[in-house]
Amino acid sequence: MEIICQHCKKSFSHTGKGRHPKYCPSCQRQAYGTRRLQLQEQRQAVQRQRSVLNPGPAHKLSLDAVLQELAQFNALRRAEGRSVVSYGRYIAMRDRLR
């Protein structure tokens, strides 16, 4: 069966059973490698967000400390292209992550 590679747009044959591959054998390693790197970057971004959050309940910190954390958290979210989080939602997220 002739299939067209989604990366280089060349046709290649596939004789095996099961799902049809999206990429030719020469492009497959590169395509899946870039996807793996994207997923790894997403996981690291989530870990960075959690590291900004100070573990423990918010009521034990001063308002200034919480607002400073919120500013850092929203800066990370903006850098990722996501919307900012309100104060109330941040407190709820922070207290759930204990």
C-alpha positions in Angstrom: 0.0 0.0 0.0 1.4 3.4 -1.0 1.2 6.1 1.7 2.4 9.7 1.6 4.6 10.9 4.4 3.1 13.9 6.3 6.6 15.4 6.9 8.5 15.2 3.6 5.4 14.5 1.3 7.2 11.5 -0.4 5.3 8.3 -1.0 6.4 5.0 0.6 5.1 1.5 0.8 3.7 -0.1 3.9 3.0 -3.9 3.9 2.6 -4.5 7.6 -0.7 -5.1 9.5 -2.2 -2.7 11.9 -2.2 1.1 11.8 -0.8 2.9 8.8 2.3 5.0 9.7 2.1 8.8 9.2 5.8 9.2 8.4 8.3 7.4 6.1 11.0 5.4 7.9 13.6 8.2 7.3 11.4 10.9 8.8 9.8 8.8 11.6 12.6 9.1 14.1 12.8 12.9 13.7 9.0 13.4 13.8 8.5 11.4 17.0 11.6 12.9 18.6 10.3 16.4 18.2 6.9 15.3 19.7 8.7 13.7 22.6 10.7 17.0 23.2 7.4 19.0 23.1 5.8 16.7 25.7 9.0 16.9 27.9 8.9 20.8 27.7 5.2 20.8 28.7 5.9 18.5 31.7 8.8 20.8 32.8 6.6 23.9 32.5 4.0 22.3 34.8 6.8 21.5 37.3 8.0 25.1 37.2 4.5 26.3 37.9 4.2 24.0 40.9 7.6 25.1 42.1 6.4 28.8 42.2 3.6 27.7 44.4 4.7 27.8 48.1 3.5 24.6 49.7 1.2 25.1 52.5 -2.0 26.9 53.1 -2.3 30.5 51.9 -3.7 31.8 55.2 -0.3 31.3 56.9 1.4 33.9 54.6 1.1 37.6 54.4 -1.0 39.2 51.6 2.1 40.7 50.0 3.8 37.3 49.8 0.7 35.7 48.2 0.4 38.5 45.7 4.1 38.3 44.8 3.7 34.5 44.2 0.6 35.2 42.1 2.5 37.7 39.9 5.3 35.1 39.3 2.7 32.4 38.5 0.8 34.6 36.0 4.1 35.6 34.4 4.9 32.0 33.7 1.4 31.4 32.4 1.7 34.4 30.0 5.1 33.1 28.8 3.3 29.9 27.8 0.5 31.8 26.1 -2.1 30.9 28.6 -4.5 33.3 30.4 -3.9 34.8 33.8 -5.4 33.4 37.0 -7.4 35.5 39.4 -6.5 35.8 43.1 -9.4 33.6 44.3 -8.6 30.8 41.7 -5.0 31.0 42.6 -5.7 30.5 46.3 -8.0 27.5 45.5 -5.3 26.0 43.3 -2.6 26.6 45.9 -4.5 25.0 48.7 -5.4 21.9 46.6 -1.7 21.3 45.8 -0.7 20.8 49.4 
